Amino acid sequence: MTRVPEVLPDQLSPEQRKVHDLIVSTRGGVIRGPFAMWIRNANLAAAANQLGNAVRLEGKLDAKLFELVILVIARQWSAQYEWFAHAQEAARVGLDSAIIEAIRTHRVPSFRSPRETVIYEMVRELTDTRNLSDTTYNRARDMFGIDLVMEVVTVAGFYTLVAMMLKAFDAPVPGGARPLD
């Protein structure tokens, strides 16, 4: 059960309603996950939505790599809702189901793509060591360029924020599912 009571649409202030409508216009017509909590503070919800949209809708990172970053973060945090939402999306955009399952079960995936390998290793290194070695940085930079490496770090950071919100406030997964052990 969530620690934050749901704010029903008829309970929204005019400021919250404006942000709510903006959020649902790009997120499937409904507010879920961290946005269901952030909407309590319209300024936070608007800022999070803007950053989320910048990486999600305007970013240049390939969809499979984008979802791979999120799955690594979700697994590191055991963020049930984040995993629930993004494992489905990762499969939809073509990330191999064996990779998804390996991450879910704390195993190192077998990648066929060097790009996936570098993204996985980069994000894991950041989450595991709280640092990015010169070796890993240089591999990522040489493969993706500085701007895309910066985008990967931003995606990882944003979805870490999402994971923290979901964990701290115990965001429920539809149907009470617990996809991560």
FIKOLZA-1660 file (N, C-alpha, C; in steps of 0.1 Angstrom, whole numbers, plus 5000, padded with zeros to 4 digits):
% residues 181
   i   px   py   pz ch aa at
   1 5008 4988 5000  A  M  N
   1 5000 5000 5000  A  M CA
   1 5009 5012 5000  A  M  C
   2 5005 5022 4992  A  T  N
   2 5013 5034 4991  A  T CA
   2 5012 5043 5004  A  T  C
   3 5023 5050 5006  A  R  N
   3 5023 5059 5018  A  R CA
   3 5017 5073 5015  A  R  C
   4 5014 5075 5002  A  V  N
   4 5009 5088 4998  A  V CA
   4 4994 5086 4992  A  V  C
   5 4985 5092 4999  A  P  N
   5 4971 5090 4994  A  P CA
   5 4969 5096 4980  A  P  C
   6 4962 5089 4972  A  E  N
   6 4959 5094 4958  A  E CA
   6 4952 5107 4958  A  E  C
   7 4956 5116 4949  A  V  N
   7 4949 5128 4947  A  V CA
   7 4940 5126 4935  A  V  C
   8 4927 5126 4938  A  L  N
   8 4917 5123 4927  A  L CA
   8 4916 5136 4918  A  L  C
   9 4912 5134 4906  A  P  N
   9 4911 5145 4897  A  P CA
   9 4902 5157 4902  A  P  C
  10 4891 5154 4909  A  D  N
  10 4883 5164 4914  A  D CA
  10 4889 5171 4926  A  D  C
  11 4900 5167 4931  A  Q  N
  11 4907 5173 4942  A  Q CA
  11 4918 5182 4938  A  Q  C
  12 4921 5182 4926  A  L  N
  12 4933 5190 4921  A  L CA
  12 4930 5205 4921  A  L  C
  13 4940 5212 4926  A  S  N
  13 4939 5227 4925  A  S CA
  13 4940 5231 4910  A  S  C
  14 4937 5244 4907  A  P  N
  14 4939 5248 4893  A  P CA
  14 4953 5246 4888  A  P  C
  15 4963 5249 4897  A  E  N
  15 4977 5247 4893  A  E CA
  15 4980 5232 4891  A  E  C
  16 4976 5224 4900  A  Q  N
  16 4978 5209 4898  A  Q CA
  16 4971 5204 4886  A  Q  C
  17 4959 5209 4883  A  R  N
  17 4951 5205 4871  A  R CA
  17 4959 5208 4858  A  R  C
  18 4965 5220 4858  A  K  N
  18 4972 5224 4846  A  K CA
  18 4984 5214 4844  A  K  C
  19 4992 5211 4855  A  V  N
  19 5003 5202 4854  A  V CA
  19 4998 5188 4851  A  V  C
  20 4988 5184 4857  A  H  N
  20 4982 5171 4855  A  H CA
  20 4979 5169 4840  A  H  C
  21 4972 5179 4834  A  D  N
  21 4968 5178 4820  A  D CA
  21 4980 5177 4811  A  D  C
  22 4991 5185 4814  A  L  N
  22 5003 5184 4807  A  L CA
  22 5009 5170 4807  A  L  C
  23 5010 5165 4819  A  I  N
  23 5016 5152 4821  A  I CA
  23 5008 5141 4814  A  I  C
  24 4995 5141 4815  A  V  N
  24 4988 5130 4809  A  V CA
  24 4988 5131 4793  A  V  C
  25 4991 5143 4788  A  S  N
  25 4991 5144 4774  A  S CA
  25 5003 5137 4767  A  S  C
  26 5013 5134 4775  A  T  N
  26 5025 5126 4770  A  T CA
  26 5027 5113 4777  A  T  C
  27 5018 5109 4786  A  R  N
  27 5020 5097 4794  A  R CA
  27 5008 5088 4794  A  R  C
  28 5002 5086 4783  A  G  N
  28 4991 5076 4781  A  G CA
  28 4978 5080 4788  A  G  C
  29 4976 5093 4790  A  G  N
  29 4963 5097 4795  A  G CA
  29 4960 5095 4810  A  G  C
  30 4970 5091 4817  A  V  N
  30 4967 5088 4832  A  V CA
  30 4981 5091 4839  A  V  C
  31 4979 5095 4851  A  I  N
  31 4991 5098 4860  A  I CA
  31 4993 5085 4868  A  I  C
  32 5005 5079 4867  A  R  N
  32 5008 5067 4875  A  R CA
  32 5022 5069 4881  A  R  C
  33 5027 5059 4888  A  G  N
  33 5040 5059 4893  A  G CA
  33 5044 5071 4901  A  G  C
  34 5056 5077 4899  A  P  N
  34 5060 5088 4907  A  P CA
  34 5052 5100 4905  A  P  C
  35 5046 5102 4893  A  F  N
  35 5038 5114 4890  A  F CA
  35 5025 5114 4898  A  F  C
  36 5020 5102 4902  A  A  N
  36 5009 5102 4911  A  A CA
  36 5012 5108 4925  A  A  C
  37 5025 5108 4928  A  M  N
  37 5029 5114 4941  A  M CA
  37 5033 5128 4939  A  M  C
  38 5041 5131 4928  A  W  N
  38 5046 5144 4926  A  W CA
  38 5035 5154 4923  A  W  C
  39 5023 5150 4918  A  I  N
  39 5013 5159 4915  A  I CA
  39 5008 5167 4928  A  I  C
  40 5011 5162 4939  A  R  N
  40 5008 5169 4952  A  R CA
  40 5015 5182 4952  A  R  C
  41 5026 5183 4946  A  N  N
  41 5034 5195 4945  A  N CA
  41 5036 5198 4930  A  N  C
  42 5027 5207 4925  A  A  N
  42 5027 5210 4911  A  A CA
  42 5040 5214 4905  A  A  C
  43 5048 5222 4913  A  N  N
  43 5061 5226 4908  A  N CA
  43 5071 5214 4906  A  N  C
  44 5071 5205 4915  A  L  N
  44 5079 5193 4914  A  L CA
  44 5075 5184 4903  A  L  C
  45 5062 5183 4902  A  A  N
  45 5056 5174 4891  A  A CA
  45 5059 5180 4877  A  A  C
  46 5058 5193 4876  A  A  N
  46 5061 5200 4863  A  A CA
  46 5076 5198 4860  A  A  C
  47 5085 5201 4869  A  A  N
  47 5099 5200 4867  A  A CA
  47 5103 5185 4864  A  A  C
  48 5098 5176 4871  A  A  N
  48 5101 5162 4868  A  A CA
  48 5096 5158 4854  A  A  C
  49 5084 5162 4851  A  N  N
  49 5079 5159 4838  A  N CA
  49 5087 5165 4827  A  N  C
  50 5092 5177 4829  A  Q  N
  50 5100 5184 4819  A  Q CA
  50 5113 5176 4816  A  Q  C
  51 5120 5173 4827  A  L  N
  51 5132 5165 4826  A  L CA
  51 5129 5151 4820  A  L  C
  52 5119 5145 4825  A  G  N
  52 5115 5131 4820  A  G CA
  52 5112 5132 4805  A  G  C
  53 5105 5142 4800  A  N  N
  53 5102 5143 4786  A  N CA
  53 5114 5147 4778  A  N  C
  54 5123 5154 4784  A  A  N
  54 5136 5158 4777  A  A CA
  54 5144 5145 4773  A  A  C
  55 5145 5136 4783  A  V  N
  55 5152 5123 4780  A  V CA
  55 5144 5113 4773  A  V  C
  56 5131 5113 4776  A  R  N
  56 5122 5102 4770  A  R CA
  56 5117 5105 4756  A  R  C
  57 5114 5118 4754  A  L  N
  57 5108 5121 4741  A  L CA
  57 5117 5129 4731  A  L  C
  58 5127 5136 4737  A  E  N
  58 5135 5144 4729  A  E CA
  58 5150 5139 4729  A  E  C
  59 5153 5129 4736  A  G  N
  59 5166 5123 4736  A  G CA
  59 5170 5116 4724  A  G  C
  60 5182 5113 4722  A  K  N
  60 5187 5107 4710  A  K CA
  60 5191 5092 4712  A  K  C
  61 5190 5088 4725  A  L  N
  61 5194 5074 4728  A  L CA
  61 5184 5064 4722  A  L  C
  62 5189 5054 4716  A  D  N
  62 5181 5043 4710  A  D CA
  62 5171 5038 4721  A  D  C
  63 5159 5035 4717  A  A  N
  63 5149 5030 4726  A  A CA
  63 5153 5018 4734  A  A  C
  64 5160 5008 4728  A  K  N
  64 5164 4996 4735  A  K CA
  64 5174 5000 4746  A  K  C
  65 5184 5009 4742  A  L  N
  65 5194 5013 4752  A  L CA
  65 5188 5021 4763  A  L  C
  66 5179 5030 4760  A  F  N
  66 5172 5038 4770  A  F CA
  66 5165 5029 4780  A  F  C
  67 5158 5019 4775  A  E  N
  67 5151 5010 4785  A  E CA
  67 5161 5001 4792  A  E  C
  68 5172 4998 4786  A  L  N
  68 5182 4990 4793  A  L CA
  68 5188 4998 4805  A  L  C
  69 5190 5011 4803  A  V  N
  69 5195 5019 4814  A  V CA
  69 5185 5019 4825  A  V  C
  70 5172 5020 4822  A  I  N
  70 5162 5021 4832  A  I CA
  70 5161 5008 4840  A  I  C
  71 5162 4996 4832  A  L  N
  71 5161 4983 4839  A  L CA
  71 5172 4981 4849  A  L  C
  72 5184 4986 4845  A  V  N
  72 5196 4984 4854  A  V CA
  72 5193 4992 4867  A  V  C
  73 5188 5005 4865  A  I  N
  73 5185 5013 4877  A  I CA
  73 5174 5007 4885  A  I  C
  74 5163 5002 4879  A  A  N
  74 5152 4996 4886  A  A CA
  74 5156 4984 4894  A  A  C
  75 5165 4976 4888  A  R  N
  75 5169 4964 4895  A  R CA
  75 5178 4968 4907  A  R  C
  76 5187 4977 4905  A  Q  N
  76 5196 4982 4915  A  Q CA
  76 5189 4987 4927  A  Q  C
  77 5177 4993 4925  A  W  N
  77 5169 4999 4936  A  W CA
  77 5158 4989 4940  A  W  C
  78 5156 4978 4933  A  S  N
  78 5145 4969 4935  A  S CA
  78 5132 4977 4935  A  S  C
  79 5131 4986 4925  A  A  N
  79 5119 4995 4924  A  A CA
  79 5108 4987 4916  A  A  C
  80 5099 4982 4923  A  Q  N
  80 5089 4973 4917  A  Q CA
  80 5081 4980 4906  A  Q  C
  81 5076 4991 4908  A  Y  N
  81 5067 4998 4898  A  Y CA
  81 5076 5002 4886  A  Y  C
  82 5088 5007 4888  A  E  N
  82 5096 5010 4877  A  E CA
  82 5100 4998 4869  A  E  C
  83 5102 4987 4875  A  W  N
  83 5105 4975 4867  A  W CA
  83 5092 4970 4860  A  W  C
  84 5081 4970 4867  A  F  N
  84 5068 4966 4861  A  F CA
  84 5066 4974 4848  A  F  C
  85 5067 4987 4848  A  A  N
  85 5065 4996 4837  A  A CA
  85 5075 4994 4826  A  A  C
  86 5087 4993 4830  A  H  N
  86 5098 4994 4819  A  H CA
  86 5102 4980 4814  A  H  C
  87 5100 4970 4821  A  A  N
  87 5103 4956 4815  A  A CA
  87 5094 4954 4804  A  A  C
  88 5081 4958 4805  A  Q  N
  88 5072 4957 4794  A  Q CA
  88 5076 4965 4782  A  Q  C
  89 5080 4977 4785  A  E  N
  89 5084 4987 4774  A  E CA
  89 5097 4982 4768  A  E  C
  90 5106 4976 4776  A  A  N
  90 5119 4971 4770  A  A CA
  90 5116 4960 4760  A  A  C
  91 5107 4951 4764  A  A  N
  91 5103 4940 4755  A  A CA
  91 5096 4945 4743  A  A  C
  92 5088 4955 4744  A  R  N
  92 5081 4961 4733  A  R CA
  92 5090 4967 4723  A  R  C
  93 5101 4973 4727  A  V  N
  93 5110 4980 4718  A  V CA
  93 5121 4970 4713  A  V  C
  94 5120 4958 4717  A  G  N
  94 5129 4948 4712  A  G CA
  94 5141 4943 4720  A  G  C
  95 5142 4948 4732  A  L  N
  95 5153 4943 4741  A  L CA
  95 5151 4928 4743  A  L  C
  96 5161 4920 4741  A  D  N
  96 5160 4905 4742  A  D CA
  96 5154 4901 4756  A  D  C
  97 5145 4892 4756  A  S  N
  97 5138 4888 4769  A  S CA
  97 5148 4881 4778  A  S  C
  98 5159 4875 4772  A  A  N
  98 5169 4868 4781  A  A CA
  98 5177 4879 4788  A  A  C
  99 5179 4891 4782  A  I  N
  99 5186 4902 4789  A  I CA
  99 5178 4907 4800  A  I  C
 100 5165 4909 4797  A  I  N
 100 5156 4914 4807  A  I CA
 100 5155 4905 4819  A  I  C
 101 5154 4892 4817  A  E  N
 101 5153 4882 4828  A  E CA
 101 5167 4881 4835  A  E  C
 102 5178 4882 4828  A  A  N
 102 5191 4882 4835  A  A CA
 102 5192 4893 4845  A  A  C
 103 5188 4905 4840  A  I  N
 103 5189 4917 4849  A  I CA
 103 5180 4915 4861  A  I  C
 104 5168 4910 4858  A  R  N
 104 5158 4908 4869  A  R CA
 104 5163 4899 4880  A  R  C
 105 5170 4889 4876  A  T  N
 105 5175 4878 4885  A  T CA
 105 5190 4880 4889  A  T  C
 106 5194 4893 4888  A  H  N
 106 5208 4896 4893  A  H CA
 106 5219 4889 4886  A  H  C
 107 5217 4885 4873  A  R  N
 107 5228 4879 4865  A  R CA
 107 5233 4889 4855  A  R  C
 108 5245 4887 4851  A  V  N
 108 5251 4895 4840  A  V CA
 108 5246 4890 4827  A  V  C
 109 5239 4898 4819  A  P  N
 109 5233 4893 4807  A  P CA
 109 5244 4890 4796  A  P  C
 110 5241 4881 4787  A  S  N
 110 5249 4879 4775  A  S CA
 110 5244 4888 4764  A  S  C
 111 5252 4898 4761  A  F  N
 111 5248 4907 4751  A  F CA
 111 5253 4903 4737  A  F  C
 112 5246 4905 4727  A  R  N
 112 5251 4904 4713  A  R CA
 112 5256 4917 4707  A  R  C
 113 5251 4928 4713  A  S  N
 113 5254 4941 4708  A  S CA
 113 5265 4947 4717  A  S  C
 114 5276 4952 4711  A  P  N
 114 5286 4959 4719  A  P CA
 114 5281 4972 4725  A  P  C
 115 5271 4978 4719  A  R  N
 115 5265 4990 4724  A  R CA
 115 5257 4987 4737  A  R  C
 116 5250 4976 4737  A  E  N
 116 5243 4972 4749  A  E CA
 116 5253 4969 4760  A  E  C
 117 5263 4962 4757  A  T  N
 117 5274 4958 4767  A  T CA
 117 5279 4971 4773  A  T  C
 118 5283 4981 4765  A  V  N
 118 5289 4993 4771  A  V CA
 118 5279 5001 4780  A  V  C
 119 5267 5002 4775  A  I  N
 119 5257 5009 4783  A  I CA
 119 5255 5001 4797  A  I  C
 120 5253 4988 4796  A  Y  N
 120 5251 4980 4808  A  Y CA
 120 5263 4982 4818  A  Y  C
 121 5275 4981 4813  A  E  N
 121 5287 4982 4821  A  E CA
 121 5288 4996 4827  A  E  C
 122 5285 5006 4819  A  M  N
 122 5286 5020 4823  A  M CA
 122 5277 5023 4835  A  M  C
 123 5264 5019 4833  A  V  N
 123 5254 5021 4843  A  V CA
 123 5257 5013 4856  A  V  C
 124 5260 5001 4854  A  R  N
 124 5264 4992 4866  A  R CA
 124 5275 4998 4873  A  R  C
 125 5286 5003 4866  A  E  N
 125 5297 5009 4873  A  E CA
 125 5293 5021 4881  A  E  C
 126 5285 5029 4875  A  L  N
 126 5280 5041 4882  A  L CA
 126 5272 5037 4894  A  L  C
 127 5263 5027 4893  A  T  N
 127 5255 5024 4905  A  T CA
 127 5263 5016 4915  A  T  C
 128 5272 5008 4911  A  D  N
 128 5280 4999 4920  A  D CA
 128 5291 5007 4927  A  D  C
 129 5298 5015 4920  A  T  N
 129 5310 5022 4926  A  T CA
 129 5307 5037 4928  A  T  C
 130 5296 5042 4923  A  R  N
 130 5293 5057 4924  A  R CA
 130 5304 5065 4917  A  R  C
 131 5310 5059 4907  A  N  N
 131 5320 5065 4899  A  N CA
 131 5320 5059 4885  A  N  C
 132 5327 5066 4876  A  L  N
 132 5329 5061 4863  A  L CA
 132 5344 5062 4859  A  L  C
 133 5350 5050 4858  A  S  N
 133 5364 5050 4856  A  S CA
 133 5368 5056 4842  A  S  C
 134 5380 5060 4841  A  D  N
 134 5385 5065 4828  A  D CA
 134 5383 5055 4817  A  D  C
 135 5386 5042 4820  A  T  N
 135 5385 5032 4810  A  T CA
 135 5370 5030 4805  A  T  C
 136 5361 5030 4814  A  T  N
 136 5347 5028 4810  A  T CA
 136 5342 5041 4803  A  T  C
 137 5346 5053 4808  A  Y  N
 137 5342 5065 4802  A  Y CA
 137 5347 5066 4788  A  Y  C
 138 5360 5063 4786  A  N  N
 138 5366 5064 4773  A  N CA
 138 5359 5054 4763  A  N  C
 139 5356 5042 4768  A  R  N
 139 5349 5032 4759  A  R CA
 139 5336 5038 4754  A  R  C
 140 5328 5043 4764  A  A  N
 140 5315 5049 4761  A  A CA
 140 5316 5061 4752  A  A  C
 141 5325 5070 4755  A  R  N
 141 5327 5082 4747  A  R CA
 141 5331 5078 4733  A  R  C
 142 5340 5069 4731  A  D  N
 142 5345 5065 4718  A  D CA
 142 5333 5058 4710  A  D  C
 143 5325 5051 4717  A  M  N
 143 5314 5045 4710  A  M CA
 143 5302 5054 4707  A  M  C
 144 5299 5063 4717  A  F  N
 144 5287 5071 4716  A  F CA
 144 5289 5086 4714  A  F  C
 145 5300 5091 4717  A  G  N
 145 5303 5105 4717  A  G CA
 145 5299 5111 4731  A  G  C
 146 5305 5122 4734  A  I  N
 146 5303 5129 4747  A  I CA
 146 5288 5132 4750  A  I  C
 147 5281 5137 4740  A  D  N
 147 5267 5141 4742  A  D CA
 147 5258 5130 4746  A  D  C
 148 5260 5118 4739  A  L  N
 148 5252 5107 4742  A  L CA
 148 5255 5101 4756  A  L  C
 149 5268 5101 4759  A  V  N
 149 5272 5096 4772  A  V CA
 149 5266 5105 4783  A  V  C
 150 5266 5118 4781  A  M  N
 150 5259 5127 4790  A  M CA
 150 5244 5124 4791  A  M  C
 151 5238 5120 4780  A  E  N
 151 5224 5117 4780  A  E CA
 151 5222 5104 4788  A  E  C
 152 5230 5094 4786  A  V  N
 152 5229 5081 4794  A  V CA
 152 5230 5084 4809  A  V  C
 153 5239 5092 4813  A  V  N
 153 5241 5095 4827  A  V CA
 153 5228 5103 4832  A  V  C
 154 5223 5112 4824  A  T  N
 154 5211 5119 4828  A  T CA
 154 5199 5110 4829  A  T  C
 155 5198 5100 4820  A  V  N
 155 5187 5090 4821  A  V CA
 155 5188 5082 4834  A  V  C
 156 5200 5078 4836  A  A  N
 156 5203 5070 4848  A  A CA
 156 5200 5078 4861  A  A  C
 157 5203 5091 4861  A  G  N
 157 5201 5099 4872  A  G CA
 157 5186 5102 4874  A  G  C
 158 5179 5105 4863  A  F  N
 158 5165 5107 4864  A  F CA
 158 5157 5095 4869  A  F  C
 159 5160 5083 4864  A  Y  N
 159 5153 5071 4868  A  Y CA
 159 5158 5066 4882  A  Y  C
 160 5169 5071 4886  A  T  N
 160 5173 5069 4900  A  T CA
 160 5164 5077 4909  A  T  C
 161 5162 5090 4905  A  L  N
 161 5152 5098 4913  A  L CA
 161 5138 5092 4913  A  L  C
 162 5134 5086 4901  A  V  N
 162 5121 5080 4901  A  V CA
 162 5121 5068 4910  A  V  C
 163 5131 5060 4910  A  A  N
 163 5132 5048 4918  A  A CA
 163 5131 5052 4933  A  A  C
 164 5138 5062 4937  A  M  N
 164 5138 5067 4951  A  M CA
 164 5124 5071 4955  A  M  C
 165 5117 5078 4946  A  M  N
 165 5103 5082 4949  A  M CA
 165 5094 5070 4951  A  M  C
 166 5096 5061 4942  A  L  N
 166 5087 5049 4942  A  L CA
 166 5090 5041 4955  A  L  C
 167 5103 5039 4958  A  K  N
 167 5106 5031 4970  A  K CA
 167 5102 5038 4983  A  K  C
 168 5106 5051 4984  A  A  N
 168 5103 5059 4996  A  A CA
 168 5088 5059 4999  A  A  C
 169 5080 5060 4989  A  F  N
 169 5066 5062 4991  A  F CA
 169 5058 5050 4988  A  F  C
 170 5065 5038 4986  A  D  N
 170 5058 5025 4984  A  D CA
 170 5048 5025 4973  A  D  C
 171 5051 5030 4961  A  A  N
 171 5042 5031 4950  A  A CA
 171 5037 5017 4946  A  A  C
 172 5024 5015 4946  A  P  N
 172 5019 5002 4943  A  P CA
 172 5020 4998 4928  A  P  C
 173 5022 4985 4926  A  V  N
 173 5022 4980 4912  A  V CA
 173 5007 4975 4910  A  V  C
 174 5002 4977 4898  A  P  N
 174 4988 4972 4895  A  P CA
 174 4987 4958 4898  A  P  C
 175 4976 4954 4905  A  G  N
 175 4973 4940 4908  A  G CA
 175 4982 4935 4920  A  G  C
 176 4990 4944 4926  A  G  N
 176 4998 4940 4937  A  G CA
 176 5010 4932 4933  A  G  C
 177 5014 4932 4920  A  A  N
 177 5025 4924 4916  A  A CA
 177 5038 4928 4922  A  A  C
 178 5047 4919 4924  A  R  N
 178 5060 4921 4929  A  R CA
 178 5070 4914 4919  A  R  C
 179 5073 4920 4908  A  P  N
 179 5082 4913 4898  A  P CA
 179 5096 4911 4902  A  P  C
 180 5101 4919 4912  A  L  N
 180 5115 4917 4917  A  L CA
 180 5115 4911 4930  A  L  C
 181 5124 4902 4932  A  D  N
 181 5125 4895 4946  A  D CA
 181 5134 4903 4955  A  D  C
% end
